[in-house]
Amino acid sequence: MSRTYCHACHLPQSACLCAHVSPQDCPFPVLILQHPLEAKHAKSTVPLLRLALPDIRVEVTEHLAPLPQPASGRWWLLYPAEQALDVDAENMALPIADIGGLVVLDGTWRKTRRLLHLNPWLRLLPALSFSLAPASDYAIRKGPGRSGVVDARKSGPMC
């Protein structure tokens, strides 16, 4: 007997979270650049993020053409890069007016590094990261070894 899955969150019916997710508006566009292999994972958080932020755009590809400049502000990258602004820092005023859009990479650390390598224009974007990311139930086996790491579903509260 096969499991039945929710068409919205893609979880088994017995674990469906749709009733617990309320859609939110985001003041800027959000683009998820998802590695193609990540899209096939049963534990992908993108379907949940789509429920919370229905206006997000998801691109499942390794190569993405540079994005046109948004109407106001500029595109930012949510990624724990060395030069990333820490949105949790006490003295950091998040430049919301300067955020014309947010690019979020979705994949394992190896896959997101590959996305950065294949799309060098992403490294030119100003970056944001979290130092006080909420505790996760997932144990990271391989990662960058620094704070600011957060999975895609936990980045939704930025909006």
VOFIDREN-840998 format. One record per residue: residue number from 1; residue in one letter; x, y, z of N, C-alpha, C, O in turn. Coordinates in Angstrom, 2 decimals, padded with zeros to 5 digits. Atoms other than C-alpha are relative to their C-alpha. Layout:
// VOFIDREN-840998
(r NUM, 'a', (X, Y, Z), (X, Y, Z), (X, Y, Z), (X, Y, Z))
...
//
This chain:
// VOFIDREN-840998
(r 1, 'm', (000.85, -001.18, 000.00), (000.00, 000.00, 000.00), (000.89, 001.25, 000.00), (001.76, 001.38, 000.87))
(r 2, 's', (-000.84, -001.18, 000.09), (001.54, 003.32, -001.04), (-000.59, 001.15, 000.81), (-001.80, 001.23, 001.03))
(r 3, 'r', (000.41, -001.18, -000.77), (001.42, 006.53, 000.97), (-000.70, 001.00, -000.90), (-000.44, 001.07, -002.10))
(r 4, 't', (000.59, -001.13, 000.72), (-000.76, 009.42, -000.05), (000.71, 001.26, 000.47), (001.00, 001.43, 001.66))
(r 5, 'y', (-000.74, -001.23, -000.29), (000.96, 012.78, -000.23), (-000.88, 001.21, -000.23), (-001.76, 001.21, -001.10))
(r 6, 'c', (000.70, -001.28, 000.17), (-000.38, 016.30, 000.17), (000.51, 000.65, -001.28), (001.72, 000.70, -001.52))
(r 7, 'h', (-000.40, -000.64, 001.26), (-000.37, 018.09, -003.19), (000.65, 001.37, 000.22), (001.35, 001.86, -000.66))
(r 8, 'a', (-000.54, -001.35, -000.26), (000.59, 021.43, -001.56), (001.38, -000.03, 000.67), (002.31, 000.60, 000.17))
(r 9, 'c', (-001.28, 000.00, -000.72), (003.38, 020.68, 000.95), (000.89, -001.19, -000.38), (002.06, -001.24, 000.01))
(r 10, 'h', (-000.73, 001.17, 000.50), (004.45, 017.37, -000.67), (000.44, -000.95, 001.10), (001.31, -001.79, 000.88))
(r 11, 'l', (-000.29, 000.91, -001.10), (004.61, 015.64, 002.71), (-001.07, -001.09, 000.02), (-002.14, -000.92, -000.55))
(r 12, 'p', (001.05, 001.00, -000.15), (002.79, 012.41, 003.56), (-001.22, 000.62, 000.69), (-001.07, 001.48, 001.55))
(r 13, 'q', (001.24, -000.54, -000.58), (-000.87, 013.14, 004.46), (000.06, 000.01, 001.52), (-000.43, 000.94, 002.16))
(r 14, 's', (-000.07, 000.09, -001.46), (-000.14, 012.03, 008.02), (000.90, 001.06, 000.62), (000.82, 001.32, 001.82))
(r 15, 'a', (-000.93, -001.03, -000.50), (002.55, 014.74, 008.34), (-000.26, 001.36, -000.64), (000.57, 002.26, -000.51))
(r 16, 'c', (000.32, -001.24, 000.71), (000.86, 017.50, 006.30), (000.03, 001.20, 000.95), (-000.53, 001.15, 002.05))
(r 17, 'l', (-000.13, -001.21, -000.82), (001.68, 020.98, 007.64), (-000.81, 001.18, -000.53), (-000.72, 002.28, 000.02))
(r 18, 'c', (000.72, -001.10, 000.66), (-000.61, 023.05, 005.42), (-000.88, 000.80, 000.96), (-000.96, 002.02, 000.85))
(r 19, 'a', (000.90, -000.69, -000.93), (-003.05, 023.87, 008.24), (000.76, 000.91, 000.96), (000.16, 001.78, 001.59))
(r 20, 'h', (-000.81, -000.77, -000.95), (-000.17, 025.36, 010.26), (000.80, 001.11, -000.67), (001.56, 001.81, 000.00))
(r 21, 'v', (-000.75, -001.02, 000.74), (001.22, 027.65, 007.55), (-000.97, 001.06, -000.49), (-001.95, 000.76, -001.16))
(r 22, 's', (000.85, -001.09, 000.49), (-000.30, 031.05, 006.92), (000.81, 000.84, -000.99), (001.95, 001.22, -000.71))
(r 23, 'p', (-000.71, -000.79, 001.01), (000.64, 032.97, 003.76), (000.36, 001.40, 000.52), (-000.41, 002.03, 001.24))
(r 24, 'q', (-000.51, -001.31, -000.40), (002.69, 036.14, 004.31), (000.35, 000.80, -001.24), (000.70, 000.25, -002.28))
(r 25, 'd', (-000.47, -000.88, 001.07), (003.41, 039.13, 002.12), (001.45, 000.34, 000.25), (001.88, 000.46, 001.40))
(r 26, 'c', (-001.40, -000.38, -000.11), (007.02, 040.00, 001.44), (000.16, 001.32, -000.75), (-000.36, 001.46, -001.86))
(r 27, 'p', (-000.12, -001.32, 000.64), (008.02, 043.61, 000.62), (000.90, 000.01, -001.23), (001.00, 001.03, -001.91))
(r 28, 'f', (-000.88, 000.07, 001.16), (010.45, 042.43, -002.07), (-000.10, -001.39, -000.62), (-000.50, -002.34, 000.05))
(r 29, 'p', (000.05, 001.32, 000.63), (010.67, 039.58, -004.60), (001.06, -000.93, 000.57), (002.16, -000.50, 000.93))
(r 30, 'v', (-000.93, 001.03, -000.48), (012.32, 036.34, -003.47), (000.14, -001.03, -001.12), (-000.85, -001.54, -001.64))
(r 31, 'l', (-000.30, 001.00, 001.01), (014.01, 034.02, -005.95), (000.77, -001.13, 000.66), (001.82, -000.90, 001.26))
(r 32, 'i', (-000.71, 001.18, -000.51), (014.99, 030.50, -004.89), (000.71, -000.62, -001.20), (000.05, -001.03, -002.16))
(r 33, 'l', (-000.77, 000.71, 001.02), (017.78, 029.09, -007.05), (000.27, -001.39, 000.57), (001.13, -001.56, 001.44))
(r 34, 'q', (-000.05, 001.35, -000.55), (017.36, 025.38, -006.43), (000.81, -000.91, -000.91), (000.58, -000.97, -002.12))
(r 35, 'h', (-000.78, 000.98, 000.76), (019.90, 022.79, -007.50), (-000.95, -001.09, -000.48), (-001.81, -001.53, 000.28))
(r 36, 'p', (000.93, 001.00, 000.54), (018.15, 020.24, -009.78), (-000.12, -001.28, 000.84), (-001.21, -001.84, 000.94))
(r 37, 'l', (000.08, 001.21, -000.82), (019.03, 017.29, -007.52), (-000.76, 000.25, 001.30), (-001.38, -000.66, 001.84))
(r 38, 'e', (000.71, -000.35, -001.24), (017.61, 019.12, -004.49), (-001.51, -000.03, -000.22), (-002.26, -000.36, 000.70))
(r 39, 'a', (001.44, -000.04, 000.30), (014.23, 019.48, -006.20), (-000.64, -001.38, 000.10), (-001.85, -001.49, 000.29))
(r 40, 'k', (000.53, 001.36, -000.03), (013.86, 015.69, -006.19), (-000.04, -000.59, 001.40), (-000.57, -001.69, 001.59))
(r 41, 'h', (-000.04, 000.52, -001.37), (014.40, 015.29, -002.44), (-001.37, 000.07, 000.65), (-002.08, 001.06, 000.53))
(r 42, 'a', (001.29, 000.04, -000.70), (011.37, 014.26, -000.40), (-000.06, 001.02, 001.13), (-001.14, 001.48, 001.49))
(r 43, 'k', (-000.03, -000.93, -001.13), (012.50, 016.57, 002.42), (000.22, 001.45, -000.44), (000.60, 002.29, 000.39))
(r 44, 's', (-000.19, -001.36, 000.49), (012.70, 019.68, 000.24), (-000.90, 000.97, 000.77), (-002.08, 000.69, 000.98))
(r 45, 't', (000.77, -001.00, -000.75), (011.60, 022.77, 002.18), (-000.65, 001.04, -000.91), (-001.43, 001.86, -000.44))
(r 46, 'v', (000.56, -001.00, 000.92), (010.70, 024.77, -000.93), (-001.53, -000.07, -000.07), (-002.16, 000.99, -000.09))
(r 47, 'p', (001.47, -000.01, 000.00), (007.06, 023.53, -001.05), (-000.60, 000.69, 001.23), (-001.62, 001.37, 001.11))
(r 48, 'l', (000.49, -000.69, -001.20), (006.59, 024.75, 002.55), (000.22, 001.50, -000.11), (-000.64, 002.29, 000.27))
(r 49, 'l', (-000.28, -001.42, 000.17), (008.23, 028.06, 001.74), (-000.97, 000.63, -001.00), (-001.37, 001.79, -000.84))
(r 50, 'r', (001.00, -000.50, 000.98), (005.88, 028.43, -001.25), (-001.36, 000.22, 000.65), (-002.10, 001.13, 000.26))
(r 51, 'l', (001.26, -000.20, -000.72), (002.93, 028.03, 001.12), (000.05, 001.28, 000.82), (-000.93, 002.02, 000.88))
(r 52, 'a', (-000.14, -001.18, -000.86), (004.26, 030.75, 003.43), (000.19, 001.28, -000.82), (-000.32, 002.33, -000.44))
(r 53, 'l', (-000.27, -001.15, 000.87), (005.43, 033.08, 000.64), (-000.45, -000.35, -001.42), (000.37, -000.73, -002.25))
(r 54, 'p', (000.53, 000.47, 001.28), (003.16, 032.38, -002.34), (000.56, 000.71, -001.23), (000.46, 000.19, -002.34))
(r 55, 'd', (-000.50, -000.75, 001.15), (004.82, 035.01, -004.55), (001.46, -000.29, -000.35), (002.01, 000.33, -001.25))
(r 56, 'i', (-001.39, 000.28, 000.32), (008.31, 033.49, -004.52), (000.11, -000.64, -001.38), (-000.83, -001.27, -001.88))
(r 57, 'r', (-000.31, 000.61, 001.30), (009.88, 032.44, -007.79), (001.06, -001.06, 000.24), (002.04, -000.80, 000.93))
(r 58, 'v', (-000.96, 001.09, -000.16), (011.70, 029.11, -007.93), (000.55, -000.36, -001.37), (-000.20, -000.65, -002.30))
(r 59, 'e', (-000.69, 000.41, 001.22), (014.26, 028.35, -010.63), (000.79, -001.26, 000.34), (001.70, -001.22, 001.17))
(r 60, 'v', (-000.69, 001.26, -000.22), (015.40, 024.72, -010.71), (000.99, -000.17, -001.15), (000.63, -000.64, -002.23))
(r 61, 't', (-001.03, 000.03, 001.04), (018.65, 024.91, -012.65), (001.37, 000.21, 000.64), (001.47, 000.69, 001.77))
(r 62, 'e', (-001.36, -000.32, -000.46), (022.42, 025.09, -012.28), (000.48, 001.31, -000.59), (001.37, 001.96, -000.03))
(r 63, 'h', (-000.43, -001.23, 000.68), (022.77, 028.03, -014.67), (-001.17, 000.96, -000.08), (-002.24, 000.62, -000.58))
(r 64, 'l', (001.04, -001.03, 000.05), (020.77, 031.23, -014.31), (000.62, 001.28, -000.55), (001.67, 001.72, -000.08))
(r 65, 'a', (-000.48, -001.27, 000.55), (021.22, 034.36, -016.39), (-000.08, 001.07, 001.07), (-000.97, 001.03, 001.93))
(r 66, 'p', (000.08, -001.09, -000.98), (021.98, 037.49, -014.37), (-001.38, 000.65, -000.01), (-002.01, 000.80, -001.06))
(r 67, 'l', (001.34, -000.56, -000.15), (018.81, 039.06, -013.05), (-000.02, 001.48, -000.36), (000.95, 002.20, -000.09))
(r 68, 'p', (000.11, -001.44, 000.25), (017.60, 042.44, -014.28), (-000.15, 000.74, 001.33), (-000.69, 000.19, 002.29))
(r 69, 'q', (000.12, -000.78, -001.24), (017.79, 045.18, -011.67), (-001.47, 000.19, 000.35), (-002.28, 000.48, -000.52))
(r 70, 'p', (001.39, -000.24, -000.41), (014.59, 045.46, -009.63), (-000.34, 001.49, -000.12), (000.54, 002.34, -000.28))
(r 71, 'a', (000.47, -001.38, 000.13), (012.49, 048.64, -009.80), (000.66, 000.92, 001.02), (000.99, 002.07, 000.70))
(r 72, 's', (-000.69, -000.79, -001.03), (014.03, 049.87, -006.54), (000.96, -000.92, 000.75), (000.74, -002.13, 000.82))
(r 73, 'g', (-000.99, 000.79, -000.73), (017.02, 048.73, -004.52), (000.81, -000.87, -000.94), (000.95, -000.58, -002.13))
(r 74, 'r', (-000.79, 000.93, 000.79), (019.16, 045.84, -005.70), (-000.18, -001.41, 000.54), (-000.70, -001.59, 001.64))
(r 75, 'w', (000.08, 001.39, -000.44), (019.32, 042.07, -005.49), (001.04, -000.27, 001.08), (002.17, 000.23, 001.00))
(r 76, 'w', (-000.90, 000.44, -001.06), (020.89, 040.58, -002.35), (000.00, -001.52, -000.01), (-000.95, -002.15, -000.46))
(r 77, 'l', (-000.15, 001.45, -000.08), (022.12, 037.04, -001.77), (-000.06, -000.42, 001.46), (000.70, 000.11, 002.28))
(r 78, 'l', (000.03, 000.56, -001.36), (021.15, 035.14, 001.39), (000.95, -001.18, 000.02), (000.62, -002.27, -000.46))
(r 79, 'y', (-001.05, 001.03, 000.01), (024.33, 033.16, 001.96), (001.07, 000.41, 001.01), (001.41, 001.59, 001.11))
(r 80, 'p', (-001.02, -000.35, -001.01), (026.95, 032.96, 004.72), (001.38, 000.26, -000.60), (002.33, -000.46, -000.29))
(r 81, 'a', (-001.27, -000.38, 000.60), (029.70, 034.60, 002.68), (000.83, 000.79, 001.02), (000.29, 001.31, 002.00))
(r 82, 'e', (-000.90, -000.71, -000.92), (032.72, 036.17, 004.38), (-000.42, 001.45, 000.20), (-000.38, 001.95, 001.33))
(r 83, 'q', (000.34, -001.42, -000.07), (031.57, 039.72, 003.59), (-001.49, 000.24, 000.27), (-001.94, 001.38, 000.18))
(r 84, 'a', (001.45, -000.14, -000.19), (027.88, 039.06, 004.39), (-000.32, 000.88, 001.20), (000.36, 000.83, 002.23))
(r 85, 'l', (000.51, -000.79, -001.13), (026.00, 041.53, 006.58), (-000.79, -000.94, 000.91), (-001.61, -001.72, 000.44))
(r 86, 'd', (000.68, 000.83, -000.99), (024.78, 039.85, 009.75), (-001.31, 000.68, 000.40), (-001.29, 001.70, 001.08))
(r 87, 'v', (001.29, -000.63, -000.31), (021.05, 040.59, 010.04), (-000.33, -000.08, 001.48), (-001.24, 000.61, 001.95))
(r 88, 'd', (000.25, 000.12, -001.43), (021.19, 039.56, 013.71), (000.90, 000.89, 000.85), (000.73, 000.96, 002.06))
(r 89, 'a', (-000.92, -000.85, -000.76), (023.96, 041.99, 014.71), (-000.78, 001.16, 000.62), (-001.65, 001.76, -000.02))
(r 90, 'e', (000.71, -001.06, -000.73), (022.79, 044.51, 017.32), (000.13, 001.37, -000.66), (-000.82, 002.15, -000.67))
(r 91, 'n', (-000.23, -001.33, 000.57), (024.31, 047.49, 015.55), (-000.27, 000.06, -001.50), (000.03, 001.07, -002.14))
(r 92, 'm', (000.25, 000.05, 001.44), (023.24, 046.45, 012.05), (-001.43, 000.40, -000.30), (-002.38, -000.26, 000.14))
(r 93, 'a', (001.33, -000.40, 000.45), (020.33, 048.31, 010.55), (-000.20, -000.63, -001.38), (000.44, -000.22, -002.35))
(r 94, 'l', (000.24, 000.69, 001.26), (019.01, 046.03, 007.83), (-000.51, 000.99, -001.04), (-001.54, 001.64, -000.82))
(r 95, 'p', (000.38, -000.98, 001.01), (018.81, 048.12, 004.67), (-001.19, -000.47, -000.84), (-001.04, -000.72, -002.04))
(r 96, 'i', (001.19, 000.50, 000.69), (015.25, 047.04, 003.75), (-000.26, 000.79, -001.28), (-000.61, 000.21, -002.31))
(r 97, 'a', (000.26, -000.83, 001.18), (014.89, 049.98, 001.34), (000.96, -000.34, -001.14), (000.63, -000.14, -002.31))
(r 98, 'd', (-001.00, 000.34, 001.01), (018.03, 048.79, -000.47), (-000.22, -001.41, -000.56), (000.37, -001.77, -001.58))
(r 99, 'i', (000.25, 001.36, 000.47), (016.70, 045.23, -000.86), (-001.12, 000.05, -001.04), (-002.30, 000.18, -000.72))
(r 100, 'g', (000.97, 000.03, 001.09), (015.02, 045.13, -004.23), (-000.46, -001.41, -000.27), (-001.50, -001.63, -000.90))
(r 101, 'g', (000.32, 001.41, 000.18), (015.01, 041.34, -004.21), (001.02, -000.85, 000.74), (002.13, -000.40, 001.02))
(r 102, 'l', (-000.86, 000.90, -000.76), (016.52, 038.37, -002.39), (000.15, -001.31, -000.76), (-000.84, -001.93, -001.16))
(r 103, 'v', (-000.30, 001.28, 000.64), (018.22, 035.35, -003.99), (000.41, -000.96, 001.11), (001.30, -000.66, 001.91))
(r 104, 'v', (-000.29, 001.04, -000.99), (018.28, 032.19, -001.85), (000.44, -001.25, -000.75), (-000.26, -001.71, -001.65))
(r 105, 'l', (-000.48, 001.24, 000.63), (020.34, 029.15, -002.85), (-000.53, -001.18, 000.79), (-000.49, -001.18, 002.02))
(r 106, 'd', (000.54, 001.18, -000.66), (018.78, 025.78, -002.09), (000.73, -001.24, -000.49), (000.70, -001.58, -001.67))
(r 107, 'g', (-000.75, 001.21, 000.31), (020.93, 022.67, -001.95), (000.94, -000.31, 001.15), (000.99, 000.42, 002.13))
(r 108, 't', (-001.02, 000.32, -001.00), (023.63, 020.96, 000.07), (001.11, 001.04, -000.12), (001.13, 001.83, -001.06))
(r 109, 'w', (-001.10, -000.97, 000.07), (026.75, 022.98, 000.85), (000.80, -000.18, -001.28), (001.18, 000.80, -001.92))
(r 110, 'r', (-000.75, 000.26, 001.22), (028.57, 021.31, -002.02), (-000.77, 000.53, -001.22), (-000.18, 001.14, -002.11))
(r 111, 'k', (000.81, -000.44, 001.14), (025.68, 022.04, -004.40), (-000.12, 001.52, -000.06), (-000.11, 002.10, -001.15))
(r 112, 't', (000.11, -001.47, 000.03), (025.33, 025.69, -003.34), (001.34, 000.63, -000.40), (001.35, 001.66, -001.08))
(r 113, 'r', (-001.31, -000.50, 000.46), (029.08, 026.23, -003.78), (000.11, -000.15, -001.52), (000.67, 000.71, -002.20))
(r 114, 'r', (-000.01, 000.22, 001.45), (028.67, 024.75, -007.26), (-000.86, 001.07, -000.70), (-000.47, 001.60, -001.74))
(r 115, 'l', (000.85, -001.05, 000.58), (025.79, 027.16, -007.97), (000.74, 001.33, -000.05), (000.65, 002.06, -001.04))
(r 116, 'l', (-000.79, -001.24, -000.02), (028.06, 030.06, -006.94), (001.10, -000.03, -001.06), (001.37, 000.97, -001.71))
(r 117, 'h', (-001.07, 000.14, 000.99), (030.86, 028.73, -009.14), (-000.53, 000.14, -001.43), (000.10, 000.78, -002.27))
(r 118, 'l', (000.57, -000.02, 001.35), (028.61, 028.28, -012.19), (-000.69, 001.32, -000.34), (-000.94, 001.62, -001.50))
(r 119, 'n', (000.67, -001.29, 000.18), (026.94, 031.68, -011.69), (000.81, 001.08, 000.70), (000.39, 001.59, 001.74))
(r 120, 'p', (-000.89, -000.94, -000.69), (029.80, 034.06, -010.85), (-000.64, 001.35, 000.31), (-000.19, 002.04, 001.22))
(r 121, 'w', (000.69, -001.26, -000.27), (027.45, 037.06, -011.00), (-000.63, 000.00, 001.39), (-000.83, 001.06, 001.97))
(r 122, 'l', (000.57, 000.07, -001.35), (025.92, 035.80, -007.72), (000.99, 000.50, 001.06), (000.59, 001.11, 002.05))
(r 123, 'r', (-001.03, -000.43, -000.96), (029.23, 036.47, -005.93), (000.16, 001.51, 000.03), (000.75, 002.05, 000.96))
(r 124, 'l', (-000.08, -001.47, 000.06), (028.96, 040.13, -006.97), (-001.14, 000.66, 000.78), (-001.10, 001.87, 001.03))
(r 125, 'l', (001.13, -000.56, -000.75), (025.68, 040.57, -005.06), (000.40, 000.23, 001.45), (001.17, -000.55, 002.00))
(r 126, 'p', (-000.21, -000.13, -001.45), (025.78, 041.98, -001.53), (-000.69, -001.17, 000.69), (-001.73, -001.64, 000.23))
(r 127, 'a', (000.52, 001.20, -000.67), (025.15, 039.14, 000.92), (-000.50, 000.30, 001.40), (-000.01, 001.20, 002.08))
(r 128, 'l', (000.56, -000.03, -001.35), (023.10, 038.70, 004.08), (000.14, -001.38, 000.61), (000.08, -002.38, -000.09))
(r 129, 's', (-000.03, 001.29, -000.69), (023.45, 035.98, 006.71), (-000.56, 000.18, 001.41), (-000.75, 001.30, 001.88))
(r 130, 'f', (000.50, 000.02, -001.37), (022.13, 035.03, 010.14), (001.09, -000.53, 000.93), (001.69, -001.56, 000.63))
(r 131, 's', (-000.92, 000.56, -000.99), (024.39, 034.62, 013.17), (-000.77, -000.71, 001.11), (-000.24, -001.58, 001.79))
(r 132, 'l', (000.83, 000.60, -001.05), (021.53, 033.70, 015.50), (-001.10, -000.85, -000.62), (-002.27, -000.74, -000.24))
(r 133, 'a', (000.99, 000.86, 000.66), (019.81, 031.16, 013.28), (-000.63, -000.92, 001.04), (000.06, -001.42, 001.92))
(r 134, 'p', (000.66, 000.90, -000.95), (017.20, 029.13, 015.17), (000.62, -001.38, -000.05), (001.11, -001.83, -001.09))
(r 135, 'a', (-000.52, 001.36, -000.06), (018.31, 025.71, 016.32), (-000.77, -000.88, -000.97), (-001.98, -000.73, -001.13))
(r 136, 's', (000.62, 000.89, 000.96), (017.62, 023.03, 013.75), (-000.01, -001.42, 000.54), (000.81, -001.79, 001.37))
(r 137, 'd', (000.05, 001.41, -000.37), (016.61, 019.42, 014.18), (000.95, -000.82, -000.85), (001.17, -002.01, -000.58))
(r 138, 'y', (-000.88, 000.72, 000.91), (019.01, 018.50, 011.40), (001.44, 000.15, 000.44), (001.88, 001.23, 000.84))
(r 139, 'a', (-001.43, -000.04, -000.29), (022.62, 017.60, 012.05), (000.72, 000.19, -001.33), (000.53, -000.58, -002.26))
(r 140, 'i', (-000.74, -000.27, 001.24), (024.89, 019.09, 009.41), (001.26, -000.85, 000.01), (002.11, -000.71, 000.89))
(r 141, 'r', (-001.17, 000.86, 000.09), (027.42, 016.49, 008.34), (001.17, 000.74, -000.64), (002.31, 000.62, -000.20))
(r 142, 'k', (-001.04, -000.76, 000.70), (029.32, 018.75, 005.98), (-000.51, 001.41, -000.16), (-001.58, 001.62, -000.74))
(r 143, 'g', (000.45, -001.38, 000.12), (029.10, 022.49, 006.19), (001.16, 000.94, 000.07), (002.31, 000.52, 000.17))
(r 144, 'p', (-001.07, -000.99, 000.02), (031.04, 025.70, 006.19), (000.68, 000.19, 001.34), (001.73, 000.84, 001.41))
(r 145, 'g', (-000.63, -000.12, -001.30), (031.78, 025.46, 009.89), (-000.06, 001.38, 000.60), (000.79, 001.74, 001.41))
(r 146, 'r', (000.12, -001.33, -000.59), (030.60, 028.95, 010.69), (-001.46, 000.29, 000.23), (-002.34, -000.37, -000.32))
(r 147, 's', (001.39, -000.37, -000.27), (027.50, 030.62, 012.00), (-000.60, 000.65, -001.23), (000.09, 000.90, -002.22))
(r 148, 'g', (000.67, -000.62, 001.13), (024.95, 032.16, 009.70), (-000.66, -001.00, -000.91), (-001.18, -000.64, -001.97))
(r 149, 'v', (000.55, 001.06, 000.81), (023.74, 028.84, 008.38), (-001.47, -000.19, 000.36), (-001.82, -000.29, 001.53))
(r 150, 'v', (001.43, 000.16, -000.24), (019.99, 028.43, 007.98), (-000.61, -000.70, -001.20), (-000.21, -000.45, -002.34))
(r 151, 'd', (000.62, 000.63, 001.15), (017.78, 026.22, 005.88), (-001.07, 000.91, -000.58), (-001.48, 001.88, 000.05))
(r 152, 'a', (000.88, -000.90, 000.76), (015.38, 027.71, 003.35), (-001.27, 000.36, 000.75), (-001.71, 001.51, 000.67))
(r 153, 'r', (001.28, -000.32, -000.65), (012.23, 027.46, 005.46), (000.18, 000.97, 001.16), (-000.77, 001.65, 001.53))
(r 154, 'k', (-000.22, -000.92, -001.11), (013.84, 029.43, 008.30), (000.34, 001.40, -000.48), (000.39, 002.33, 000.32))
(r 155, 's', (-000.28, -001.33, 000.53), (014.70, 032.32, 005.99), (-001.27, 000.77, -000.29), (-001.22, 001.99, -000.48))
(r 156, 'g', (001.28, -000.65, 000.27), (011.02, 033.09, 005.39), (-000.33, 001.15, 000.94), (-000.87, 002.16, 000.48))
(r 157, 'p', (000.33, -001.11, -000.90), (010.66, 035.24, 008.55), (000.71, 001.31, -000.31), (000.35, 002.33, 000.26))
(r 158, 'm', (-000.65, -001.26, 000.40), (013.01, 037.81, 006.94), (-000.98, 000.93, -000.67), (-000.84, 002.15, -000.59))
(r 159, 'c', (000.95, -000.81, 000.77), (010.08, 039.00, 004.84), (-001.00, 000.69, 000.88), (-001.86, 001.42, 000.39))
//
